[in-house]
Amino acid sequence: MMRLENNMGERYCALGLGLIFTLIGVAGFIPSLLSLPSTGSAAVAINGPSWYSLGYGYLFGLFPTNFIHNIVHCLVGVSGIAAYTDARFARIYCRIFAYAYALLAILGLLPFGKTLFGLMPIFGNNVWFNAITAAVAAYFGFIKPTAQTGDVAVPPKS
């Protein structure tokens, strides 16, 4: 009989996020899944050729993306799949993911951060998607491990 570990939640979270972000990253490279923004959309325009405009479009007509954004999604996804192999790495992955994607969600709300300083679009539907995935990762990276072990987070003594 196989015994399940207490920390399978963190591992499955890392695997799930890894698979989702890998699939989204790969999908962003498929031209038939991208649509160009309509005139008068909320898209942030950058004039002339740039890294930002390379591969720019809306994935599934909903999520603004570009070439760099797709590469980042693939890297984040493959990292999550790799982190699944060890519970400790999965917890670290979930924690880093939670911090990074919460920051991206906040930056996506700010006018100067909508293009992540001219690199990739993080506005529009990306904001709520980043916020939700950050919340899920935070739960499995911070809250669930403490609840399973019964540990109480205690600040370090100064």
N, C-alpha and C positions, 0 to 999 in steps of 0.2 A: 504494500500500500504506500502510495506516494504522499508525503507530508508537505503541505503548502507552508511556505514561509509567511511570517507576519507582515513582511515588507513587500509583498507582491504588488500592492497598490502603486508604490513609487515606480516599480519596474514596468507595470502595465501603462502607467501614465507616460513614462518616457517613450515606450514603444508606440503608444497611440499618437502622441505628439510627433514622434519621429516619422511615422507612416503618413500622417496627415500633411506635414510640412514637406516631405519628400514628394508626395503626389502633387501638391499644389505647386511646388517648384518645377517639377517636370511638366505639368500642365501649362505653366506659363511660357514654355518654349514651343508649344503647339499653336501655330498661328490661327487655326480654325476655332480655338477656344478663346481667342482674344477679340475684342471689338474696340474700335476707335471711339474716343469720347465724342459726344455730340457737341455741336456748337453751343456755347453758353453753359456748358457743364461746369462743375466745380473743379475741373482739372487745373492744376497749376502749370502755366505755360512757361517754358524756357525757350527763348528764341535761338535758332541756329542749331547745328549739330552738336550734340554733347553726349556724354555717357548716360545722362538722364533720359534722353529721348530715344536711345537705342532699345528697341523692342518694347516701346511704351504702348500700353493698351489697357483695357479693362478685362481681367480674367473672369470668364463667365458673365461678362457684362456688368459685374458688380465691384470687383476689387482692382483698384489701380495697381499696375505692376510694370516693371521694366526688366531688362536683362540682369542688372545687378541684384534686384529684388529676388529674381528667380534663383540666382546662384546662392544668395543668402538662405532662402528657404530650403534649398537642397542640402546645404551644409548643416543647417540646424536640424533638418530631418535625419540625415545620416548620423549625426552626433547622438540624437535621441535613440535611434535603433542600436547604435553601439553601446550606449549607456544602459540599455535594457539587460545586458549580460551580467551586470553586477549591481546589487541593491545599493551599495554605497555610492557608486557612480550615478545611478539613476536618481538618487536623492539630490546629489550635487547638481546634476543636469536640471532637475525640476526647479531648484532654488535659483540657479543662474538664469534659467529661462524666465522665471517669474519676475525677477528684477529687470531683465533686459526688455521684456515685452510690455511690462507696466510702464517703463520709461518711454518706449516707442508709442504707446497709446497716449501718454501725456503729451509727447512731442507732436503727435498728429493733430492735437487740438490747438496747438499754438501756431500763429501765422508764420513765424520764422522757421518752424521745424517741419512743415508739411512735406517737404521734399528731402528731409534728412540732410540738409545743407547741400542740396543739388545732386544727391546720389540716387535716391530711390523714393517713390511716393509712399507716404504713410498716412494719407488723409482719407476722408470718406469712410467707406465700409471697413477699411483696414483698422480704423481706430477701435470699433467695438469688437472686431475679431481678435485683435491683439489684446484687448482688455480681458475678454472672456478666457482666452487661452492662458494668459498670465494668472488669472484667478484660479484656474484648474491646477496649473503647475504649482502655485503657492500652497494650495490645499494639500497636495501630495508631497510637496517639498518641506513644508513647515508644520502644518497642523496635524495631519494624519500620523506622522512618525511619533510625535509627542504623545498623542492620544493612545497609540498602541503600546508604547513602552511605559506609560504612566509618568514619564519624566516631566518635570516642570522647568520651563525656561527661566533661568535665574541670571540676572545681569552680573557681569564680573565685578569683583570687589575692587575699589579704587585705592 
